[in-house]
Amino acid sequence: MKTIGFIGSGNMGGAIIRSIAPLKRWDVLIYDIRTDISSLLAEETGATAVDLPQLLDQADIIVLAVKPQTLPSLFPTLSKLKNKWWMSMAAGVSLQTLSEGLQSEEVIRIMPNMAASVNKAVTALSAHKNASAAWIEEASDFVNSFGSLHLISEDQFSAFLGVSGSGIAAVFRFFHAMALGGVQQGLPYIDALKLIIDTAESASALIKATKRGPEEFVTRICSPKGTTIELIKVLEEHAFDAALMNAVEAASEKALQLERETHT
């Protein structure tokens, strides 16, 4: 059994620890500058709170779950370590920067969305071109343990953030707006919300099961002079598709800007 050490246990790191520690597939160590947080999280999950030297000594896999601006101060210490597998969740910090700072090519970047806490995270993973196959396989298994894995090239990270990392907020807004529409038409909010959540799950299941595109289902549902075409007409009049595309573009461009700022 390998040992995974988390440096940092904030919102995302904590969510992943809560998902994987109870599985007992890895020994999980936690270090946080705030020892009260790491101690409480360890007590809650069955992980072990340790100091930084102990984590660096015992962990086979080290997850960097700290803010990007914190990494430069850690590199002088971390770069002295050998035979470690490194995984970073620091937004905007490239594989090249990580590899140079850690003096290692066994480096992987991941970007989960917030659903890690319920084992439904959608996570992008990109590995250094010289990372070992064994590390990529182990990292993939790790990510799959708290949701779904999407292997992408590093230059696609900003698009991933627009569609999933930040895009999940658009899904929440969609659910809320549809539920409000139900309220306007006489449904209690909680009932309308459950309806749209179940509807979204049923639509996703259809696409996954049939591997057909969503537009095919739209055209099949729209009967002549029916209710669905009226709904689609209003969405078109309000540039629904364009608004979502522009939103993804804005979030992706912001991600690129932040990455550029990190390198300056």
C-alpha positions in Angstrom: 0.0 0.0 0.0 1.4 3.4 -1.0 1.4 6.4 1.2 -0.1 9.7 -0.1 0.9 12.9 1.6 -1.2 16.1 1.2 0.6 19.4 1.7 -2.4 21.6 2.4 -5.9 20.6 3.3 -8.1 23.5 2.2 -11.5 23.2 0.4 -10.4 21.0 -2.5 -7.6 19.1 -0.7 -10.0 18.4 2.2 -12.8 17.3 -0.1 -10.5 14.7 -1.7 -9.1 13.5 1.6 -12.7 13.0 2.8 -13.3 10.8 -0.2 -10.2 8.7 -0.4 -9.1 8.3 3.3 -12.0 6.0 4.3 -11.3 3.8 1.3 -8.1 2.5 3.0 -6.5 2.0 -0.4 -3.7 4.4 0.5 -2.2 5.5 3.8 -3.1 9.2 3.9 -0.9 11.8 5.6 -1.9 15.4 6.1 0.2 18.4 6.7 -1.2 21.9 7.0 0.3 25.1 8.4 -2.8 25.2 10.5 -2.4 22.1 12.6 -5.9 22.5 14.1 -7.4 22.0 10.6 -5.2 19.0 9.8 -5.9 17.4 13.1 -9.6 17.7 12.9 -9.6 16.4 9.3 -7.5 13.4 10.3 -9.8 12.6 13.2 -12.8 12.9 10.9 -11.4 10.7 8.0 -9.0 8.3 9.6 -6.0 9.9 8.0 -2.9 10.9 10.0 -1.9 14.5 10.7 1.9 14.9 10.7 4.5 17.6 10.5 6.2 18.4 7.1 9.4 16.5 7.6 7.6 13.3 8.5 5.3 13.6 5.5 8.2 14.2 3.2 10.0 11.2 4.6 7.2 8.7 4.5 5.0 9.6 1.5 5.5 7.9 -1.8 3.1 10.3 -3.5 3.0 14.0 -2.5 0.0 16.1 -3.4 0.6 19.8 -3.6 -2.8 21.2 -2.5 -1.6 24.7 -1.7 -2.1 28.1 -3.3 0.1 28.8 -6.3 1.9 31.6 -4.6 3.0 29.3 -1.8 4.9 26.8 -4.1 8.1 28.9 -4.6 8.8 28.9 -0.9 8.4 25.1 -0.8 10.6 24.3 -3.8 14.0 24.6 -2.1 12.9 21.9 0.4 10.9 19.7 -1.9 13.6 19.6 -4.7 16.0 17.8 -2.4 13.7 14.7 -2.3 14.3 11.8 -4.6 12.1 8.9 -5.8 8.8 10.8 -5.1 5.7 11.0 -7.3 4.4 14.6 -7.4 0.8 15.8 -8.1 -0.2 19.4 -8.1 -3.6 21.1 -7.8 -2.1 24.6 -7.9 -4.0 26.6 -10.6 -1.9 28.2 -13.2 1.4 26.5 -12.3 2.6 24.6 -15.4 4.2 21.2 -15.6 7.5 22.9 -16.7 7.5 25.2 -13.7 6.7 22.3 -11.4 9.4 20.0 -12.9 12.0 22.8 -12.6 11.0 23.7 -9.1 10.9 20.1 -7.9 13.9 18.9 -9.9 11.8 15.9 -11.1 9.9 14.7 -14.2 7.5 12.6 -12.2 5.0 15.4 -12.2 1.3 15.4 -12.8 -1.2 18.3 -12.7 -4.9 17.7 -11.9 -7.8 20.0 -11.8 -10.9 18.6 -10.0 -14.2 20.4 -9.8 -16.0 20.9 -6.4 -17.9 17.6 -6.5 -15.0 15.7 -5.0 -16.7 15.8 -1.7 -19.4 13.5 -3.0 -17.2 11.3 -5.1 -18.4 12.9 -8.3 -15.6 15.2 -9.2 -14.9 15.7 -12.9 -11.1 15.9 -13.0 -8.6 16.8 -15.7 -5.2 15.2 -15.6 -2.1 16.1 -17.5 1.3 14.4 -17.0 4.9 15.6 -17.8 6.0 14.1 -21.1 8.6 12.0 -19.3 6.5 10.9 -16.3 6.6 7.1 -15.9 3.7 5.0 -17.0 3.4 3.5 -13.5 2.9 7.0 -12.0 0.3 7.9 -14.6 -1.6 4.7 -14.0 -1.5 5.2 -10.2 -2.6 8.8 -10.6 -5.5 7.8 -12.8 -6.6 5.2 -10.3 -6.4 7.9 -7.5 -8.5 10.4 -9.5 -11.1 7.7 -10.5 -11.6 7.0 -6.8 -13.3 10.3 -6.2 -15.1 10.9 -9.6 -14.4 10.7 -13.3 -11.0 11.1 -15.0 -10.3 13.1 -18.2 -6.8 12.8 -19.6 -6.0 16.0 -21.5 -3.0 17.9 -22.8 -1.9 20.8 -20.6 -2.8 23.3 -23.2 -6.5 22.2 -22.8 -6.6 23.0 -19.1 -8.1 26.5 -19.6 -10.9 25.0 -21.8 -11.5 22.4 -19.2 -11.9 25.0 -16.6 -14.4 26.9 -18.7 -16.5 23.8 -19.4 -16.3 22.0 -16.1 -14.2 23.7 -13.3 -16.1 27.0 -13.6 -18.8 25.6 -15.9 -20.4 23.7 -13.0 -21.6 27.2 -11.7 -23.5 27.6 -15.0 -25.2 24.2 -14.3 -26.2 25.4 -10.9 -27.6 28.6 -12.4 -29.5 26.6 -15.0 -31.1 24.4 -12.3 -32.1 27.4 -10.2 -33.6 29.3 -13.2 -35.6 26.3 -14.4 -36.8 25.7 -10.8 -37.9 29.4 -10.7 -39.8 28.9 -13.9 -41.6 26.0 -12.3 -42.4 28.2 -9.3 -43.9 30.8 -11.7 -46.1 28.1 -13.1 -47.3 26.9 -9.7 -44.8 24.3 -8.5 -43.1 24.6 -5.0 -39.5 25.4 -5.5 -38.1 22.2 -4.0 -40.4 20.1 -6.2 -39.4 22.0 -9.3 -35.7 21.7 -8.4 -36.0 18.0 -8.0 -37.7 17.8 -11.3 -35.0 19.6 -13.2 -32.2 17.7 -11.5 -33.9 14.4 -12.4 -34.5 15.6 -15.9 -30.8 16.5 -16.3 -29.8 13.1 -15.0 -32.1 11.4 -17.5 -30.8 13.5 -20.4 -27.2 12.6 -19.4 -28.1 9.0 -19.2 -29.6 9.0 -22.7 -26.5 10.6 -24.2 -24.1 8.2 -22.4 -26.2 5.1 -23.3 -26.8 5.9 -27.0 -23.6 7.9 -27.7 -25.7 10.3 -29.8 -25.3 14.0 -29.8 -27.7 16.2 -27.8 -29.0 18.0 -31.0 -30.4 14.7 -32.3 -32.5 14.4 -29.1 -33.6 18.1 -29.4 -35.0 17.5 -32.9 -36.7 14.3 -31.9 -38.5 15.9 -29.0 -39.7 18.9 -30.9 -43.0 18.0 -32.5 -44.7 20.3 -35.0 -46.5 23.2 -33.2 -45.7 21.5 -29.9 -44.6 22.7 -26.5 -40.9 21.9 -26.8 -40.4 23.9 -30.0 -41.9 26.9 -28.2 -39.4 26.5 -25.4 -36.5 26.2 -27.9 -37.8 29.3 -29.8 -37.6 31.4 -26.6 -34.1 30.1 -25.8 -33.0 31.0 -29.4 -34.5 34.5 -29.1 -32.5 35.1 -26.0 -29.2 33.7 -27.5 -29.0 30.9 -25.0 -26.4 29.0 -26.9 -24.3 32.1 -27.6 -24.4 33.1 -23.9 -23.1 29.8 -22.8 -20.4 29.7 -25.4 -19.3 33.3 -24.5 -19.3 32.3 -20.8 -17.0 29.3 -21.4 -14.7 31.6 -23.5 -14.6 34.2 -20.7 -13.7 31.7 -18.0 -11.1 30.0 -20.3 -9.5 33.3 -21.1 -9.4 34.3 -17.5 -7.6 31.0 -16.7 -5.0 31.7 -19.4 -4.5 35.2 -18.0 -3.9 33.9 -14.5 -1.5 31.3 -15.8 0.5 34.1 -17.7 0.5 36.2 -14.5 1.9 33.2 -12.5 4.8 32.9 -14.9 5.7 36.6 -14.7 
